[in-house]
Amino acid sequence: MADTFVCPICGAEVKVGTPSCLNCGSDDDTGWSEETLYDGLDLHETTDEYVQFERRKKISRLFTGSVAFFLLFIFIIKFIF
């Protein structure tokens, strides 16, 4: 039987029977159980949220690219004339 386990919040070794993790302070009340293992991560909860995130990212890239192209075009026009 192992004398320690890995804290699911910070990954530190915790002795069995210790009331809380000495590294991050998590415990049964704050969630080091299997159910709350991924709560501290910023994961997308549903596929719809992920699709919306990717759509916003694509629009942001398109906008940034358009602005960069426009500024480059203005610079070239100013340079020629």
MODELLER restraints for C-alpha pairs under 7 A, 6 or more apart:
rsr = mdl.restraints
at = mdl.atoms
rsr.add(forms.Gaussian(group=physical.xy_distance, feature=features.Distance(at['CA:3:A'], at['CA:15:A']), mean=5.88, stdev=0.5))
rsr.add(forms.Gaussian(group=physical.xy_distance, feature=features.Distance(at['CA:3:A'], at['CA:16:A']), mean=5.69, stdev=0.5))
rsr.add(forms.Gaussian(group=physical.xy_distance, feature=features.Distance(at['CA:4:A'], at['CA:13:A']), mean=6.10, stdev=0.5))
rsr.add(forms.Gaussian(group=physical.xy_distance, feature=features.Distance(at['CA:4:A'], at['CA:14:A']), mean=5.24, stdev=0.5))
rsr.add(forms.Gaussian(group=physical.xy_distance, feature=features.Distance(at['CA:4:A'], at['CA:15:A']), mean=4.22, stdev=0.5))
rsr.add(forms.Gaussian(group=physical.xy_distance, feature=features.Distance(at['CA:4:A'], at['CA:16:A']), mean=5.19, stdev=0.5))
rsr.add(forms.Gaussian(group=physical.xy_distance, feature=features.Distance(at['CA:5:A'], at['CA:13:A']), mean=5.69, stdev=0.5))
rsr.add(forms.Gaussian(group=physical.xy_distance, feature=features.Distance(at['CA:5:A'], at['CA:14:A']), mean=5.37, stdev=0.5))
rsr.add(forms.Gaussian(group=physical.xy_distance, feature=features.Distance(at['CA:5:A'], at['CA:15:A']), mean=6.49, stdev=0.5))
rsr.add(forms.Gaussian(group=physical.xy_distance, feature=features.Distance(at['CA:5:A'], at['CA:16:A']), mean=6.71, stdev=0.5))
rsr.add(forms.Gaussian(group=physical.xy_distance, feature=features.Distance(at['CA:6:A'], at['CA:12:A']), mean=5.56, stdev=0.5))
rsr.add(forms.Gaussian(group=physical.xy_distance, feature=features.Distance(at['CA:6:A'], at['CA:13:A']), mean=4.74, stdev=0.5))
rsr.add(forms.Gaussian(group=physical.xy_distance, feature=features.Distance(at['CA:6:A'], at['CA:14:A']), mean=6.00, stdev=0.5))
rsr.add(forms.Gaussian(group=physical.xy_distance, feature=features.Distance(at['CA:7:A'], at['CA:13:A']), mean=6.31, stdev=0.5))
rsr.add(forms.Gaussian(group=physical.xy_distance, feature=features.Distance(at['CA:7:A'], at['CA:14:A']), mean=6.37, stdev=0.5))
rsr.add(forms.Gaussian(group=physical.xy_distance, feature=features.Distance(at['CA:7:A'], at['CA:21:A']), mean=6.84, stdev=0.5))
rsr.add(forms.Gaussian(group=physical.xy_distance, feature=features.Distance(at['CA:7:A'], at['CA:32:A']), mean=6.46, stdev=0.5))
rsr.add(forms.Gaussian(group=physical.xy_distance, feature=features.Distance(at['CA:8:A'], at['CA:32:A']), mean=5.68, stdev=0.5))
rsr.add(forms.Gaussian(group=physical.xy_distance, feature=features.Distance(at['CA:8:A'], at['CA:37:A']), mean=5.50, stdev=0.5))
rsr.add(forms.Gaussian(group=physical.xy_distance, feature=features.Distance(at['CA:9:A'], at['CA:32:A']), mean=6.40, stdev=0.5))
rsr.add(forms.Gaussian(group=physical.xy_distance, feature=features.Distance(at['CA:9:A'], at['CA:37:A']), mean=6.63, stdev=0.5))
rsr.add(forms.Gaussian(group=physical.xy_distance, feature=features.Distance(at['CA:10:A'], at['CA:24:A']), mean=6.51, stdev=0.5))
rsr.add(forms.Gaussian(group=physical.xy_distance, feature=features.Distance(at['CA:12:A'], at['CA:23:A']), mean=6.58, stdev=0.5))
rsr.add(forms.Gaussian(group=physical.xy_distance, feature=features.Distance(at['CA:14:A'], at['CA:21:A']), mean=5.91, stdev=0.5))
rsr.add(forms.Gaussian(group=physical.xy_distance, feature=features.Distance(at['CA:19:A'], at['CA:27:A']), mean=6.51, stdev=0.5))
rsr.add(forms.Gaussian(group=physical.xy_distance, feature=features.Distance(at['CA:20:A'], at['CA:26:A']), mean=5.54, stdev=0.5))
rsr.add(forms.Gaussian(group=physical.xy_distance, feature=features.Distance(at['CA:20:A'], at['CA:27:A']), mean=4.53, stdev=0.5))
rsr.add(forms.Gaussian(group=physical.xy_distance, feature=features.Distance(at['CA:21:A'], at['CA:27:A']), mean=6.48, stdev=0.5))
rsr.add(forms.Gaussian(group=physical.xy_distance, feature=features.Distance(at['CA:26:A'], at['CA:32:A']), mean=6.31, stdev=0.5))
rsr.add(forms.Gaussian(group=physical.xy_distance, feature=features.Distance(at['CA:44:A'], at['CA:50:A']), mean=5.87, stdev=0.5))
